[in-house]
Amino acid sequence: MAKCVFCGREQDDYKGTFLMKNDGTINYYCSNKCQKNHLKLKRDRRKIKWTEAFYKARDKRITKERERVEKVRAKKAERSKDSDTGQKSAKKF
């Protein structure tokens, strides 16, 4: 079972091309589209929407953004709770 190094698609039967480098690593490309984007055009697979790496990077970015928003909301709720109880909050001038 070979997995394309650019798009991440797995294929049981051999229908693509293999590229063997001098250091012994083997790169498998499922199509000419993947091969050209990776070798000739030098594109980053995390920035191309139809690749598996793009969706993995996007999911990580979305979860980090959600965590950041939750922290900000928790801080705001804590500040409003402190002001409701009569404690003075520090003001910046």
C-alpha positions, 0 to 999 in steps of 0.5 A, a space after each residue: 500500500 503506497 501513500 502519495 507524499 504530496 496529497 496523502 492518498 493511499 492506493 493498493 495497486 501501483 498506478 503512480 510513479 516512484 522517485 528514488 533519491 540518492 539518500 535512499 528515500 522513496 517518494 511515491 506520487 499518485 499522479 502527475 499533478 502531485 509530482 509537478 506540484 511537489 517537484 517542479 512548482 515547489 508548492 507547500 502541501 499544507 497550503 493546497 486545499 485538495 491535500 490531506 496535509 491542508 485539512 490536518 493543519 486547518 484542524 489544528 489551527 481551528 482547535 488552537 483558535 477555539 482554545 484561545 477564544 475560550 481563555 479570553 471568555 473565561 477571563 472576561 467572565 472572571 473580571 465581570 464576576 469580580 466587579 459584581 462582588 465589589 472588588 476593584 479591578 486595576 485600570 490602565 491609563 
